[in-house]
């Protein structure tokens, strides 16, 4: 897949607002081709940085299915993205009139299937998975499918929508590959096409590896940029591993390392203090994340502490969408397949759309729209 992504990226990258092809300049390209690449990259990044557009998701659907009990299995509630989605599920469940029980795997591989067993034992009407990998969890999901219990998830596969080969009817997510491409393009724009990049990923998750491959492909397509390394660091061990990893990278690459790209903001929670301890000025290294939009990321962006961007997920909105997709399944209908547009948070827009509360919460009225769909006050 990595080779396909690279080949595809070298030909074109879709623009966010216009869906027009973004031509890229391969290494050694002419100055005019490079300038064209940078200009198109700026258009994509500018489009992703605009305020949230009016709601373009579903406006009709089944009314609330009353009195349901939903089990939520979370990969790791220490992860700000996962916690934000679970909070959204709880908020929406209160409105729709459901009870929710949460099971936290704590990022521990040996606990994931156990939490699914515990969730099944709670006799739910449906299952929501937040984080994790649907295919890796398949042995634990099959008993739910055998009981004809609907399953939806968040960030459980590399693409939004139904997850083939699993009983997951809907993976709620922004487009992971578009998130990754926008993140890498933002680094290229900020560096004026001269970024020295390290990419952080977690190969335990297909979606994380796909994001990393996409970011690496974009960096390789920039003639003046250098992909220094793709570093595999387990998210569940980020606190343990990132300090020494950051020190080692500083030693290996020095000033050549000017941009850090990651599949999640959590890596930067543990890298930033090391950069400060090393005496680096905030301008020495820029960090951008392809997903999450945690409170700590917003704080770093607001204070100018190394992080210059995060392609923030609308975490609370995604929690509401999970509840809506589940409600449709419980009513015997199909899922919407809705994918929310990609949004890049930078210092220029960090206070908009919920940013004053350190979250990306689109100001597009989605709560009232879902209430109307469910016929709930």
C-alpha positions as CSV (number, residue, x, y, z in Angstrom):
1,X,0.0,0.0,0.0
2,X,2.9,2.3,0.8
3,X,4.1,2.1,-2.8
4,X,0.7,2.8,-4.2
5,X,0.3,5.8,-1.9
6,X,3.7,7.2,-3.0
7,X,2.9,6.7,-6.7
8,X,-0.5,8.3,-6.3
9,X,0.8,11.2,-4.4
10,X,3.5,11.9,-6.9
11,X,0.8,12.4,-9.5
12,X,-1.8,14.3,-7.5
13,X,-3.3,15.3,-4.2
14,X,-7.0,16.3,-3.9
15,X,-7.6,19.8,-2.8
16,X,-10.0,20.1,0.1
17,X,-12.5,22.8,-1.1
18,X,-12.3,22.3,-4.9
19,X,-11.4,18.6,-5.3
20,X,-9.0,19.7,-8.0
21,X,-5.8,17.8,-8.5
22,X,-2.7,19.2,-6.7
23,X,0.3,18.5,-8.9
24,X,3.5,17.7,-7.0
25,X,7.1,18.3,-7.9
26,X,9.4,15.3,-7.7
27,X,13.0,15.7,-6.5
28,X,15.0,17.6,-9.0
29,X,12.0,19.3,-10.6
30,X,12.3,22.7,-12.1
31,X,11.9,25.9,-10.1
32,X,8.6,26.7,-11.8
33,X,7.2,23.2,-11.0
34,X,8.3,23.6,-7.4
35,X,6.7,27.0,-7.1
36,X,3.5,25.6,-8.6
37,X,3.6,22.8,-6.0
38,X,4.0,25.2,-3.2
39,X,1.2,27.5,-4.4
40,X,-1.2,24.6,-4.7
41,X,-0.1,23.3,-1.3
42,X,-0.9,26.8,0.2
43,X,-4.4,26.6,-1.4
44,X,-5.1,23.3,0.2
45,X,-3.8,24.4,3.6
46,X,-5.8,27.6,3.5
47,X,-9.0,25.8,2.6
48,X,-8.5,23.4,5.6
49,X,-7.8,26.3,7.9
50,X,-11.1,28.1,7.3
51,X,-13.9,28.2,9.9
52,X,-16.3,25.3,10.0
53,X,-18.6,25.3,7.1
54,X,-22.4,25.1,7.6
55,X,-23.6,21.5,8.4
56,X,-23.7,19.3,5.3
57,X,-24.5,16.0,7.1
58,X,-27.8,14.2,7.5
59,X,-30.9,16.1,8.4
60,X,-33.5,13.3,8.4
61,X,-33.6,9.9,10.0
62,X,-35.4,7.7,12.5
63,X,-36.7,9.1,15.8
64,X,-35.0,8.1,19.0
65,X,-35.2,4.4,19.8
66,X,-36.1,4.5,23.5
67,X,-34.6,2.8,26.5
68,X,-31.5,1.3,24.9
69,X,-28.3,0.3,26.8
70,X,-25.1,0.8,24.9
71,X,-21.6,-0.6,25.8
72,X,-18.6,1.6,24.9
73,X,-15.2,-0.1,24.7
74,X,-12.5,2.6,24.7
75,X,-8.9,1.8,23.6
76,X,-7.4,4.1,26.2
77,X,-9.1,7.0,28.0
78,X,-5.8,8.6,28.7
79,X,-5.8,9.5,25.0
80,X,-7.4,13.0,24.7
81,X,-9.0,12.1,21.4
82,X,-10.7,8.9,22.7
83,X,-11.8,10.7,25.8
84,X,-13.3,13.6,23.8
85,X,-15.3,11.1,21.7
86,X,-16.6,9.2,24.7
87,X,-17.7,12.6,26.3
88,X,-19.6,13.3,23.1
89,X,-21.3,9.8,23.2
90,X,-22.3,10.5,26.8
91,X,-23.7,13.9,25.9
92,X,-25.7,12.6,23.0
93,X,-26.9,9.5,24.9
94,X,-28.3,11.7,27.6
95,X,-30.3,13.6,25.0
96,X,-31.5,10.5,23.1
97,X,-32.4,8.7,26.4
98,X,-30.0,5.8,26.5
99,X,-27.8,4.4,29.3
100,X,-24.1,3.9,28.6
101,X,-21.5,1.7,30.3
102,X,-17.8,2.3,29.5
103,X,-15.1,-0.3,29.4
104,X,-11.5,1.0,29.2
105,X,-8.7,-1.2,27.8
106,X,-6.1,1.3,29.0
107,X,-4.0,0.8,25.9
108,X,-3.2,-2.8,27.0
109,X,-3.3,-5.4,24.2
110,X,-4.2,-8.2,26.7
111,X,-7.2,-6.2,28.0
112,X,-8.9,-5.4,24.7
113,X,-10.6,-8.7,24.2
114,X,-11.3,-8.9,27.9
115,X,-13.1,-5.6,27.8
116,X,-15.2,-6.8,24.9
117,X,-16.1,-9.9,26.9
118,X,-17.1,-7.7,29.8
119,X,-19.1,-5.4,27.5
120,X,-21.0,-8.4,26.1
121,X,-21.7,-9.6,29.6
122,X,-23.5,-6.3,30.3
123,X,-26.2,-7.4,27.9
124,X,-26.1,-4.3,25.7
125,X,-28.4,-3.4,22.8
126,X,-25.4,-2.2,20.8
127,X,-21.6,-1.7,20.9
128,X,-19.5,1.4,20.2
129,X,-15.8,0.9,19.9
130,X,-13.6,4.0,20.4
131,X,-10.1,3.5,19.1
132,X,-8.6,0.1,18.5
133,X,-8.4,-1.8,15.2
134,X,-11.6,-3.5,14.1
135,X,-9.7,-6.4,12.4
136,X,-7.5,-7.0,15.4
137,X,-10.6,-7.0,17.6
138,X,-12.5,-9.4,15.3
139,X,-12.5,-12.4,17.7
140,X,-14.1,-10.3,20.3
141,X,-16.6,-8.7,17.9
142,X,-17.9,-11.9,16.5
143,X,-20.0,-12.8,19.6
144,X,-21.8,-9.5,19.2
145,X,-22.5,-10.2,15.5
146,X,-23.8,-13.7,16.4
147,X,-26.3,-12.0,18.7
148,X,-27.2,-9.5,16.0
149,X,-26.1,-6.6,18.1
150,X,-25.1,-3.5,16.0
151,X,-21.6,-2.2,16.1
152,X,-20.2,1.2,15.2
153,X,-16.7,2.5,15.9
154,X,-14.4,5.6,15.8
155,X,-11.0,5.4,14.2
156,X,-11.1,1.6,14.0
157,X,-10.1,1.3,10.3
158,X,-8.1,3.2,7.7
159,X,-11.2,4.5,6.0
160,X,-14.5,6.0,7.2
161,X,-17.7,3.9,6.5
162,X,-18.5,0.2,6.9
163,X,-15.4,-1.9,7.7
164,X,-15.2,-4.8,5.2
165,X,-14.6,-8.2,6.7
166,X,-15.9,-7.2,10.2
167,X,-19.3,-6.6,11.7
168,X,-18.6,-2.9,12.2
169,X,-21.3,-1.1,10.3
170,X,-19.8,2.3,10.4
171,X,-16.3,3.7,11.2
172,X,-16.8,7.3,12.1
173,X,-13.9,9.5,11.2
174,X,-12.7,12.3,9.0
175,X,-10.8,11.0,6.0
176,X,-7.5,9.7,7.6
177,X,-5.5,10.0,4.4
178,X,-6.7,13.5,3.7
179,X,-5.9,14.4,7.4
180,X,-2.4,13.1,6.8
181,X,-1.8,14.9,3.5
182,X,-3.0,18.2,4.9
183,X,-0.7,17.8,7.9
184,X,2.3,17.1,5.7
185,X,1.4,19.9,3.3
186,X,1.1,22.3,6.2
187,X,4.7,21.5,7.2
188,X,5.8,22.1,3.6
189,X,4.0,25.4,3.5
190,X,5.4,26.6,6.8
191,X,8.9,25.6,5.9
192,X,8.6,27.1,2.4
193,X,9.4,23.7,1.0
194,X,12.5,23.0,3.1
195,X,11.3,20.8,5.9
196,X,13.5,18.1,7.5
197,X,10.9,15.7,8.8
198,X,10.6,12.8,11.3
199,X,7.2,11.0,11.3
200,X,5.9,9.3,14.4
201,X,3.5,6.4,14.0
202,X,2.2,3.2,15.7
203,X,2.3,0.2,13.5
204,X,0.0,-1.7,15.8
205,X,-2.9,0.2,14.1
206,X,-3.7,0.1,10.4
207,X,-5.1,3.6,10.4
208,X,-1.9,4.9,12.0
209,X,0.4,3.2,9.5
210,X,-1.8,4.4,6.6
211,X,-1.5,8.0,7.9
212,X,2.3,7.7,8.3
213,X,2.7,6.3,4.8
214,X,0.6,9.2,3.3
215,X,2.6,11.9,5.2
216,X,5.9,10.3,4.2
217,X,4.8,10.2,0.5
218,X,3.9,13.9,0.6
219,X,7.3,14.8,2.1
220,X,9.2,12.7,-0.5
221,X,7.3,14.5,-3.2
222,X,8.6,17.9,-2.0
223,X,11.9,18.5,-3.9
224,X,13.4,20.7,-1.2
225,X,12.3,18.6,1.8
226,X,14.0,15.6,3.4
227,X,12.3,12.6,5.1
228,X,14.8,11.9,7.9
229,X,13.0,8.9,9.5
230,X,9.6,7.3,10.2
231,X,9.8,6.2,13.8
232,X,7.5,3.5,15.2
233,X,6.5,4.4,18.8
234,X,3.5,2.6,20.4
235,X,0.9,5.2,21.5
236,X,0.3,3.3,24.7
237,X,4.0,3.6,25.6
238,X,4.5,7.2,24.4
239,X,5.1,8.5,27.9
240,X,7.8,5.9,28.5
241,X,9.5,6.0,25.1
242,X,9.2,9.5,23.7
243,X,11.6,11.3,26.0
244,X,14.6,9.1,25.1
245,X,13.4,8.9,21.5
246,X,13.4,12.6,21.2
247,X,16.9,12.9,22.7
248,X,18.2,10.3,20.3
249,X,16.7,12.1,17.3
250,X,18.2,15.4,18.3
251,X,21.6,13.7,18.6
252,X,21.3,12.0,15.3
253,X,19.9,14.8,13.2
254,X,20.6,18.1,15.0
255,X,19.4,21.1,13.1
256,X,18.4,19.0,10.1
257,X,15.4,17.9,12.1
258,X,13.1,20.9,11.7
259,X,9.6,19.3,11.6
260,X,8.0,16.5,13.6
261,X,4.8,15.0,12.1
262,X,2.8,12.5,14.1
263,X,-0.4,10.5,13.8
264,X,-1.6,11.8,17.2
265,X,-0.9,14.7,19.5
266,X,0.0,12.5,22.4
267,X,3.6,12.0,21.1
268,X,4.2,15.7,21.5
269,X,3.0,15.7,25.1
270,X,6.3,14.0,25.9
271,X,8.5,15.4,23.2
272,X,8.0,19.1,24.0
273,X,9.4,19.0,27.5
274,X,12.6,17.4,26.2
275,X,13.0,20.1,23.5
276,X,12.6,22.7,26.2
277,X,15.1,21.0,28.5
278,X,17.5,20.8,25.6
279,X,17.4,24.6,25.3
280,X,15.8,24.7,21.9
281,X,13.9,27.9,21.0
282,X,10.3,27.3,20.0
283,X,11.2,28.3,16.4
284,X,13.8,25.5,16.1
285,X,11.4,22.7,15.6
286,X,7.7,22.7,14.6
287,X,5.3,19.9,15.5
288,X,2.2,19.1,13.5
289,X,-0.3,16.3,14.2
290,X,-2.5,14.3,11.8
291,X,-5.4,13.9,14.1
292,X,-6.7,14.3,17.6
293,X,-6.7,18.0,18.6
294,X,-6.1,17.5,22.3
295,X,-6.3,20.2,24.9
296,X,-2.5,20.1,25.3
297,X,-2.1,20.5,21.6
298,X,-4.4,23.6,21.6
299,X,-2.3,25.0,24.5
300,X,1.0,24.5,22.7
301,X,-0.4,26.1,19.6
302,X,-1.8,29.1,21.5
303,X,1.4,29.7,23.4
304,X,3.7,29.0,20.4
305,X,5.4,26.1,22.2
306,X,6.8,24.1,19.3
307,X,3.5,22.9,18.0
308,X,2.2,24.8,15.0
309,X,-0.7,22.7,13.9
310,X,-3.1,19.9,14.5
311,X,-5.7,18.5,12.1
312,X,-8.2,18.4,14.9
313,X,-11.0,15.9,14.9
314,X,-14.5,17.2,15.9
315,X,-14.4,14.8,18.8
316,X,-17.7,15.8,20.4
317,X,-19.5,15.9,17.1
318,X,-18.2,12.4,16.3
319,X,-19.6,11.2,19.6
320,X,-23.0,12.5,18.5
321,X,-22.6,10.9,15.1
322,X,-21.8,7.5,16.7
323,X,-25.1,7.7,18.6
324,X,-27.0,8.7,15.5
325,X,-25.5,5.9,13.4
326,X,-26.3,3.4,16.2
327,X,-29.9,4.7,16.4
328,X,-30.4,4.1,12.7
329,X,-29.2,0.5,13.0
330,X,-31.4,-0.1,16.0
331,X,-34.3,1.3,13.9
332,X,-33.5,-1.2,11.2
333,X,-32.1,1.4,8.8
334,X,-28.7,1.8,7.2
335,X,-25.9,4.1,8.3
336,X,-25.3,7.6,6.8
337,X,-21.7,7.1,5.9
338,X,-21.2,10.8,6.6
339,X,-17.6,12.1,6.7
340,X,-16.9,15.5,8.3
341,X,-14.5,17.8,6.4
342,X,-10.8,18.1,7.4
343,X,-9.9,21.1,9.6
344,X,-6.4,22.4,10.3
345,X,-5.9,24.3,13.6
346,X,-3.1,26.8,13.6
347,X,-2.2,29.9,15.6
348,X,-4.3,31.9,13.2
349,X,-7.6,30.1,14.0
350,X,-7.0,28.4,17.3
351,X,-9.6,30.4,19.2
352,X,-12.4,29.7,16.7
353,X,-15.0,26.9,16.7
354,X,-14.6,26.0,20.4
355,X,-10.8,26.8,20.5
356,X,-11.4,29.1,23.4
357,X,-12.3,25.9,25.3
358,X,-9.3,24.1,23.9
359,X,-11.3,21.9,21.7
360,X,-12.4,21.8,18.0
361,X,-16.2,21.9,18.3
362,X,-17.7,23.2,15.0
363,X,-20.1,26.0,15.4
364,X,-22.6,24.6,12.9
365,X,-25.6,23.7,15.0
366,X,-25.0,19.9,14.8
367,X,-26.5,19.3,18.3
368,X,-29.8,20.9,17.3
369,X,-29.9,19.1,14.0
370,X,-29.5,15.7,15.7
371,X,-32.1,16.6,18.3
372,X,-34.5,17.4,15.4
373,X,-33.7,14.1,13.7
374,X,-34.3,12.1,16.9
375,X,-37.4,14.2,17.8
376,X,-35.9,15.0,21.2
377,X,-36.2,18.4,23.0
